Amino acid sequence: MSSPAKPAVKTYQNYINGQWVSSSTGETFPVFDPSTEEVIANVAAASAGDVDKAVKAARAAFDSGPWPATTAQDRGRILFKLAEKIRQNQPILAELESRNTGKPIVEAEYDIGDVATCFEYYGGLANKVNGSVMPVPANALSFTLREPVGVAGQIIPWNYPLLMAAWKLAPAIAAGCACVLKPAEQTPLTALEFANWLEEVGLPPGVVNVVNGTGEIAGAALVAHPGVDKIAFTGSAVVGKIIVKSAADTLKRVTLELGGKSPNVFFADADWEAAVDGALFGVFINQGEVCSAGSRILVEKKIYSKFVDAMTEKAKHIKLGAPLDRDTKMGPLVSREQYDRVTSYMEIGKKEAKTATGGGRAKAFGKGFYVEPTIFYDVDNTARIAREEIFGPVATVIPFENEADAIKIANDTPYGLAGAVWTRDIFKAFRIVKSMRAGIIWVNHMQPTYVEAPWGGYKQSGFGRELGPWGLEEYLETKQVYVNLDETPIGWY
């Protein structure tokens, strides 16, 4: 019996001013299936000149043409139409995202559903942007207008490609901005398929442009471009610092959602089964390629040994497999580069702590970037595996004595994106919530994310917020208007 035919290798172009165009240099780069290491697409590599064309198209769309005159209600309707297209094409998008990222198909389907929900949410919020009227000590009317910030450059990570694009595009469109989106070079395919529908749903040319390429060329050109008013970036703290420095030359507004080393704190009085599952889910979901991963697992000493044993036993039964297999719980890492990074940290961990399970390549696979779910225990919080973001399925388990010790360890990190606490004691839970220095805190859960609630971090996890009305605020300017109602001359001279 012959095996099914492989899908054809498709070539994608850049989407600029409503047209699909090749790179000005003619260069392309390959995109891989990380489970097979085979090329599944070729994509046009944008040069700095291509980025310039995209920014100029966005600038023209924002400054003139039909987009500035489009009402908030109509912008909302466009977003609802995009949500409908995504729901209609969810199976296709989920399969493409799964093949491109390596994430299990069930997770990809959930992500694409969230993409549609995000567009729906901001579709409903578009016509609810209100100014204010201020009483002033004069015969005058003083009020504010909320206006779009302008042209937004949006740089997307590779772990949740279309979802992170939606987090940025949806509020920007709702606000009335024009956008230049740069997907991650490893995972651009769903964003490019999405661009096929922009004209169909009623977006004028130039309102949303998609340019592909590396961060060093396309990303750097977008950040430095004087025609861009705002940069929204999700990615590593290292790159985030580079973006801030470059954006300072033109004083762009910048929002950054960066890395994390999130503490997942377990007290002895927590629900046992829920806690063990929460520890595993928090660090192994999406192969651990999650900015908010609960990779530092802090466990009270009263239950420490038993907890490590329970985690280890369950981790050994996590099913690794092909991304499109519906039984797969963990797929491959996204790329060779990420595989090398994660396995290098596994070697570091073997020297810094004890290995409960995992620690290397998943031996059942002859090809693909598969690694074992790995648990290190008796980890000191000063160890590299406890302080540096690994961005893979690597858990570091750290014991603590009491509540004060847990808070001290949890906050002893340069990051502050997220954290979680597990306990039946509501008073203790709220003391931890108030003490933990992070932008997102979960109680008796790990990783729930809803478009209605703000997302962003403290410290080196970035600044600004995405999602909810906070995400829309990041794409709005506030203009003060003063109307003199007194017909008497000022009397200055």
Secondary structure by P-SEA (a helix, b strand, c coil): ccccccccbbbbbbbcccccccccccbbbbbbccccccccbbbbbbcaaaaaaaaaaaaaaaaccccccccaaaaaaaaaaaaaaaaaaaaaaaaaaaaaccccaaaaaaaaaaaaaaaaaaaaacccbbbbbbbcccccccbbbbbbccbbbbbbbcccaaaaaaacaaaaaaabbbbbbbcccccaaaaaaaaccccccccccccbbbbbcccccaaaaaaacccccbbbbbccaaaaaaaaaaacccccbbbbbcccccccccccccaaaaaaaaaaaacccccccccccccbbbbcccaaaaaaaaaaaaaaaccccccccccccccccccaaaaaaaaaaaaaaaacccccccccccccccccccccbbbbcccccccccccccccccbbbbbbbccaaaaaaaaaccccccccccccccaaaaaaaaaacccccccccccccccccccccccccccccccccaaaaaaabbbbbbbbbccccccccc
